[in-house]
Amino acid sequence: MRIKTYTIRGNIILLIAMIALLISWPVMIHNDYYLLVGIMVLFQIILAVSVFPLIRMGLLFVAQGGFLAIGAYTTALLVTRAGFNTWLAMLISGIVAAIASILIIYPSLRAKGLYFLLVTLSLNQVITIGISNWSWAGGPAGILYIPPPNSIPLPWGATIEFSSVADFYYLVLALASLIVFILYRLWKGYLGKLIKAINTAEDLASSLGVPTLRYKMLIVIICCFVCGIMGSFSALFYGLASPGQFGLFTSFYPIVFGIVGGIGYFAGPIVGTIFLVTLPEFFRFTLEYQPLIYATAVILVMLLFRGGLIGLFAKLVELAQTKSKGKFFMNNLKEN
């Protein structure tokens, strides 16, 4: 009981320290480049965590890029052509992406494994190529000159104008905190238990009356809603929506991050994203070979430690605890 109490206290202290670090990052680092890296990490964490439940269900969903494009173009069109408020456009973008997922993904949900991967991969290409050929949406060049988000008035009279990189950092930090918290609560609740049951024995769950197809669709809707929101953020942050932003790697990387971090743990996608996104920044000459590095990382994880980085760390801790217990036992024997 005492060990468990210490573990809980340690986790709480670690969480508080991480929150303090994330909030104070722009204050400590007076460099827009490192803020951009922080935005990139948080952006990818959101995508990796949103696709995590689908991977745990055994569904290799590689259409995130397409639904990011739907969210980005929805916001771009609503803001530049219809004059919508950017926050309303962001919410509508998430809803549009969720509705599109029902129409596009639902017919293919009965496919499993490699077949589902191929179907979603094809859908990703159909969406991005279709948008690039849509002249009203700017064609291959996309939509330019998208204004930043509307300012947010604060209670003490100040306003957030979104005129600096730090403002966007805090926006994506707020989105990441909210989305990760909601998905974590869902994972720890009834829905998470259903996901594990479907992954372990889908046929058995169906025979017991669990509507597995319905729950699969629900997880897809949640994932695509998040993609729509983040696609909207991308359009507002970069000031443009272009088909080139949402290629195949955009869909594959979140899965890679989850596998490397440890797909058996909710924190796996977070750890994998932080590791793989920040690592190339310390070795700038490797950016050109980023896809090759990610592929090599996945192969090494699958061959050497399937639990990912978290699983490896857990084994090292367990090994250290075993050695310490062994030494304690031998010392007691010597004393007696």
Secondary structure as GFF3:
##gff-version 3
##sequence-region A 1 336
A	DSSP	alpha_helix	2	28	.	.	.	ID=ss1
A	DSSP	alpha_helix	32	56	.	.	.	ID=ss2
A	DSSP	alpha_helix	64	80	.	.	.	ID=ss3
A	DSSP	alpha_helix	86	105	.	.	.	ID=ss4
A	DSSP	three_ten_helix	106	108	.	.	.	ID=ss5
A	DSSP	alpha_helix	113	132	.	.	.	ID=ss6
A	DSSP	three_ten_helix	135	137	.	.	.	ID=ss7
A	DSSP	three_ten_helix	139	141	.	.	.	ID=ss8
A	DSSP	beta_strand	152	153	.	.	.	ID=ss9
A	DSSP	beta_strand	159	160	.	.	.	ID=ss10
A	DSSP	alpha_helix	165	188	.	.	.	ID=ss11
A	DSSP	alpha_helix	190	207	.	.	.	ID=ss12
A	DSSP	alpha_helix	212	238	.	.	.	ID=ss13
A	DSSP	three_ten_helix	243	246	.	.	.	ID=ss14
A	DSSP	alpha_helix	248	261	.	.	.	ID=ss15
A	DSSP	alpha_helix	268	282	.	.	.	ID=ss16
A	DSSP	three_ten_helix	284	289	.	.	.	ID=ss17
A	DSSP	alpha_helix	290	304	.	.	.	ID=ss18
A	DSSP	alpha_helix	308	335	.	.	.	ID=ss19
###
